[in-house]
Structures are given as C-alpha cells and as structure tokens.
Amino acid sequence: MSIDAETEKGAQHQRLMDGLAASIREKGLAQTQVSDIVRHAHASRRTFYNHFEDKEACFVELMVTLADAFLAEVDRSIDREQPLEVQIDQAIDTYLALITGDPALMNTFAEPKVGERTVVAQREGFERYAELIVSVVESDSARDPRIAPISIERAYMLVSGLHQTLVRALVRGEDLDRASYEFKAVIKSALSGAAAD
C-alpha cells in the first residue's frame, strides 16, 4: 500500500471514530446505529465495515484512543519536582477537567449496557493509569525516603474505585467538585500509607 493510500486509510479510520463521537453527543451510544456513524463521517457502510467489525469495535477503539490521550495529558500535567500531594492535585484536576470538557461523550462511559470488549478495554485502561501512579510514586520515593512505593494492585484498586465513584456522580448528575475533593483525599491517604502491610 502506498504512503498516500495508507494516509487516506488512517484519515478514514479517524473520521469514523469522530463520526461515532458526534453521534454519541447527538443521541447517545445506545441509540447510535452504524448509519449514524457513517452519516457524521461522510462515509459509506462499506467503508465502515472495512475498518470495524461492528459499532462496539469502533466504540472500543474510540474509548482506548481517548483514554490514551487523557493519560498522556494527565502525565504531562504532573510536575515531578513538586511534592507528591501537589502532583496528586495536578493529576486529578487535569483528569476531571478533561472529563467535564465533553460531558455528552463522557457520560457514555457511565452507561450500564456495554459489551465484553468494552469492559476488557476499560480494565486495560485502568491498568495503564495504575502504572502511572506506580511510576509517579516510585519517582518520588527515590527522592524522598519517607514516601514508600505502591504496588500495582493497590494502584489498580484506587483507579478502578475512583472510576466507579466518577460514574456514580455522572449518573446522578452531581457536581464533580465533591468527587474531586474525595478523590484527592483517598489517594493522598492511600499513598501516605503505601508501605503498610
């Protein structure tokens, strides 16, 4: 395949994911059909099925792409020279700003009916965020012996628990300021006792 053809294929792929995102904003994930995706993407059904097996496959890829972009943004927001508590504030403030920046799309992740592939992709996303927490704490513990490393298991518990708390707040239509305060308190408490048996 030529470079131009490869570039066009990549652009089509992105347009289809953008089409899904636009349809989710318009009518929600459950109501979105492949016809809606291709309408927003200005593409054909045939093009869609050349890229994705079905709507869930497109949604999983959209979710992974967004999660990776969010993770990179959160990682960039953390000033590794600051105390750990400041880094926690920076990470959570950035993450919640990203979530609240596109509520119609983000509320989709709170929908109760998601397929198995979506659940697996979410777990993999939690794993990447847990790895970021481990990395940040490891870096800080190298500088400050009072900070103990955290296990990947404990970091995963934090990430997945915080996700469920965020979903709860979104489903209830609650302001995320309270959740933000609690997220920070829980993470700071867990990390201050990271070495506890």
WOGIPE-V800699 format. One record per pair of residues at least 12 apart in sequence whose C-alpha atoms are under 8 Angstrom apart, sorted by sequence separation. I is the first residue (numbers start at 1). J is the second residue. D is the distance in Angstrom with one decimal. If there is no record, write none. Layout:
I:J:D
I:J:D
This chain:
20:32:7.8
78:90:5.8
137:149:5.8
138:150:7.6
23:36:6.2
77:90:6.2
78:91:6.0
137:150:6.8
166:179:7.0
23:37:6.2
34:48:7.8
77:91:6.3
165:179:7.5
22:37:7.8
134:149:7.1
20:36:7.6
74:90:7.9
75:91:7.2
134:150:5.8
19:36:7.6
20:37:4.8
23:40:7.1
74:91:5.3
77:94:6.8
134:151:6.8
19:37:4.7
22:40:6.7
74:92:7.9
134:152:6.4
19:38:6.5
17:37:7.9
19:39:7.4
20:40:7.5
34:54:7.8
74:94:5.8
16:37:6.4
19:40:4.6
34:55:6.4
73:94:7.5
74:95:6.1
131:152:6.6
134:155:6.7
162:183:6.7
16:38:6.6
18:40:7.8
19:41:4.6
33:55:7.4
130:152:6.2
133:155:6.3
18:41:6.9
16:40:7.9
131:155:7.5
16:41:5.2
70:95:6.9
130:155:4.8
15:41:5.2
130:156:4.9
16:43:7.7
129:156:7.7
70:98:7.1
130:158:7.8
127:156:6.2
130:159:6.3
158:187:7.1
126:156:6.4
129:159:6.8
12:43:8.0
16:48:6.9
126:159:6.0
126:160:6.2
13:51:6.5
20:58:7.6
20:59:7.3
17:58:6.4
21:62:7.8
150:191:7.0
16:58:7.9
17:59:7.5
148:191:7.7
151:194:7.9
17:61:7.8
147:191:7.9
148:192:7.7
150:194:5.1
17:62:5.8
147:192:7.0
148:193:7.7
149:194:6.2
150:195:7.0
148:194:5.6
149:195:6.7
147:194:7.8
148:195:5.3
84:137:7.5
137:191:7.9
80:136:7.5
84:140:6.8
60:117:6.9
64:121:6.8
68:125:7.9
75:132:7.5
83:140:7.9
110:167:5.1
60:118:5.4
63:121:7.9
64:122:8.0
67:125:6.6
71:129:6.9
109:167:7.5
110:168:7.8
56:115:7.1
59:118:7.7
80:139:7.7
57:117:7.6
80:140:7.6
107:167:7.9
110:170:6.9
56:117:7.5
60:121:6.6
64:125:7.2
110:171:6.6
56:118:7.3
107:170:6.4
107:171:7.6
28:104:7.8
28:105:7.9
25:104:5.1
29:108:6.4
24:104:7.3
25:105:5.5
28:108:6.8
96:176:7.7
24:105:6.1
21:105:6.7
24:108:7.5
96:180:7.5
93:180:7.5
92:180:7.0
92:183:7.5
92:184:7.1
89:184:6.5
88:184:6.7
88:187:7.5
88:188:7.3
85:188:6.5
